[in-house]
Amino acid sequence: MKPSDIQVIGVETSTYCNLKCRLCSRFKNVRLSNLKLEAIENLSLEYFPNARVSMYGSGEPTLNPQILEIVSLIDIPITLGTNGTTHNENWWYEFASKLPKRHIVSFALDATDQKTYEYYRIGGNYNKAINNMKAFIEGGGKAWWQFILFRHNEHQVKNAEVLAKEYACKKFMVVPSWVYNREYQSPMKYKVKSEEEAKRPSVACRISQGEIFISSDGNYMPCCLINDLTHILRITGCKLKNAYENTLLDVINSGYYDDMLKRIKRIEKCKTCLVECGKRYSMGTSNIEDNLG
């Protein structure tokens, strides 16, 4: 693997979150931590011209107390996912000016009123999320409206799309939940592909596709999808490197990820991985029969 092979640098800035969305994967033994500025400085991002930084993981990225300083350090494109309910409108207006010119901030807004919104986004305030998104756009930010589809909110999809256009969002994206249950059920109007239908004919590890991941504690990881992966990698004999001690350029040039790719092929979960969140959709698309995105 060479620096020019890296397409996506996933960065988990925080594992803290202000909401308690019932189906969120962060409830699975997540250690609370924030990635510090020093780790970002050690990523040597200027050596990865073909990459973009994708801020995702188990928490809300904007809860990192150094997030403004972190994004100000990054010159390559950024994509960031948020619930939009942190901070105030002035903060979001300023946040837009801190981001590089090429950026996308995806706001998770699964409703058009408070009652429907808080049914899934426990502890969230719909009006605050909307006002923060509007302030971000007014500050020059490029926003996507992401609508996770359930039975309880599918009647609001069309109206949400109208509002996204009215507020000048760059994209309105409808995606199905990665899982459904008795309380949060699959939609009836829009046909979501079953897990079996959505399975890909071949599975390529994210590393082999040029994507890597830095956890909130600074570990250079293959991905964010298996919660006990740190432990499993150590069992296979892989000594993890950390962004507080090693620059990403040195890590790439050392063959660390090439070695990790060989080792994780022994891990049963990795052998059968479907990219958990991508079973039914991938960024920018959805496996919904009537795709409104």
N, C-alpha and C positions, 0 to 999 in steps of 0.2 A: 504494500500500500504506500502511495506517494502523497504528498500534500495536495497535488492536483486532483487526486481521486476523491477527496472529501467533498461531499455534496451538502450534507446537513450536519451541523454541530448542535446536538440537542443539549440544552443547558437547563438544569433544574435549579432555579434561583431560590426557591423556598418550598418547604413541605408544610408550612403553616397555611391554614385557610380560615376565613371568617364565616363560611357557610357549612352546612351539614347535609349536602345532597345525599339522599339515601343510598343510591347505587354507586356512589363514587368509590373508586378502587383505593383511595387514600386511607380507608379504614382498615386495611390489611397490614398491620404491624409496621406502620410508617414511623420512622424516627424524625422528630422535629428538629429542623436545622435550617439555617440560611447560608447560601453560598456567599463568601466574602469577595470584596473587590480584588484582593491579591490573586485569587484563583482565576478571575477573568483576565487579569494582566498577564498571567502565565499561559494563556491559550495562544498567544502569538498569532492573533487572527489575521494579521497582515500577510502571512505566508499561505493563506488559504483563499485564493482569489475566486474559486469556483463554488465556494460554500455560502450557505446562509445559516444564521443562528436561529434556532427554533427554541423558544422558551416555553417549556412544558414540563410535565412531571406530576407529582402527587399533590401539589399545593397551588396557591394563588401567587403568581410571580410578583405582583405589585406589593405584597406584604414584606418583601425583603427591604429592610430599612435603607439599603444602599442602592436601590433599583435605579434611581435617577443617575447616579454616578456610573453604575454598571452600563446602562444603555448608551451613555455619553461616550464611553470608551470604544464602542463598536462602530466600525465604519462599513462593514459588509451588511447585506440585507438581514432584517430581523422579522420573524413572525412570532407573535406572542398571543397566548390565549388567556382571557380574563373573565371573571364574572362581573366586573365593572362596578362593584358595590363598595370598593375600598376608597378612602380619601374623599376629597370634595371636588367640585367642578373646576376650581382654580388650579388644583393639582393636575387634573387631567388635561387642562388646556396647556399647561407648562410641559407636561409629559410628551406631548406631540412634538414640541420643538427640540426635545432631547434625543429623539430617535433619528437614525440615519434616514436619508431621503427615501430609500427603498425599504419600506416596512409595511406590515399588515398587523393590525391588532384585531383579533376576533373576539367579539363580545358574546357571551353565552346568554341569550335572551329567549326563553322558551315559552313566551306568553305575551299577551297584550294587556293584562291587568294584574293587579297584586294577588288576588285570590288564586288565580290559575298559576301564577309564577311561583308563589311560595309553597304550593303543594309539593313541588319537587325541590326547589331551591330554598331549603329550610333556613330561616334566618335572614333571607335576602329582602331587599327593598326594590321593587320594580321601578318606581319613579326615580330613585337615586341612580340606578343602573342606566336608565334612559338619559337622564340629565348629564351624567358623567360622559356617556358616549357622545352626546351632542356637543359638549364642551371640548372633547378631544377632537372631533371633526372640525369645529370652529377654529381650533388652534392649528389646523393644518394636518391633522392626523388622518390616516387612511384606515377606515374601519370596515370590518365584515360583521354582519349580523348572523350568528349561528343559532339555529332553532333545533333542539333535540326533540324528536318526535315521539309522543306517547298518545294513548287513547284520550287522556284527560285534556290534552291541549290541541289536538289536531284540528278542531273547529276554528282555531285562531290563526292557522297558517297563512291563509290568504290575506288577512288583515295585517299580519306582521310583515308580510312582503310589501304591502302598500306603505307601511310606516318606514320600512328600511329605505325605500326609494325617496320618501318625503324627507328623511333625515340625511340624505346624501351618503348612505353607506355604499361602499364600492361593490359589495356583493351580499346577497341574501342566500344563505346556505341551509338547507334542511337536511338533517342527518338523523338516522334512527339511533336509539339507545344501543349500547353494546350489550345490554341484557334487559330482559323484562321479567316481571314477577306478578303476583296476584294484585299487589297495590299499584304498581306502575306497569300497565299493560300495553301490549302492542297495539298500534292504531288499527282501526277498522276500515277507514276510508282509503288510506294509502297502503298499498301492499309492500311490506318489507320482506326482502328475501330472507328465507330461513338460514340458519347457520350452515346447513348442508348445501343449500343453493349458493351461498356466498363463498364457500371454500374455494381457494385458488388451486389450480391444477398443479402448481409447483410452488414451493416455499423457499424464498431466498432470504437468508439472514440479513438484517439491516446493515451489518458491517460490510458484507459483500456488495451492497448497493451504495456504499459510500456514506453511510450514516453512523455516527457514533454518539455517545451520551456521556455527560458529566453530571454526576449526582450532586445533591445539595451539600454533601460532605466532601466533595471534591474528587471522588473516585472516578477514574476513566473506565467506563462500562461499555458493554456491547449494546445495551438497550435498557429501557426502563420497565420492561414488561413482566419480569419474574421477580417477585418481592424477595425471595431468598437467594437471589443470584449471587450476591456477594459471598455467601457461605459456600454455595455450590462451586463457584470458580476456585475458591481456595482448596476445596477437596480435589479438584482436578489438577492442582499444582500451579495454578496461575497466581502469581504474586501481583496483586493490584498496584497500579501506580496512581499517584494522586496529584491533582492540579496545584496543590500548595507546594509541592516538592519538584515537580517535573513540568516543563513546558510541553504544550501539545506537539510542537514541532519535533522536539526530542523524542517524544513518545512514538510519533508516527515513523520517524526515521529509524527507530530502534527495532521495528518489526513487532512491536507489542501487540497490535491488533491482528496482524497476520497469525501470530502464535495463538491469540485468544480465539480466533475463528476456528482453528484446528481443534482446540481443547473443548469448546462448547458443543462440538458435534457429538461428544460423548454423553452430553446431558439429555436425558429423555425428554424433558420439557422443550428443549430447544429443537429436538428432532421433529416434534409434532407441532411446533409453533405456527400459528396462523396470523401472527401479529394481532394480539388480542383486540385492540381497539379497531383494527382494520377488517374484522370479519365481515362487517356489513357496509363499511364505507372507508374511503381514504380521503385525505385532505383535499377539499375542493370538489368532491363528488359524493354521491350517495347511491345506495342500492334501493331506492324507492321507485316504484313503478311510475308514479307521477312525480318526476323530479322537478322541483320548483327552484332548485339552487341555480 
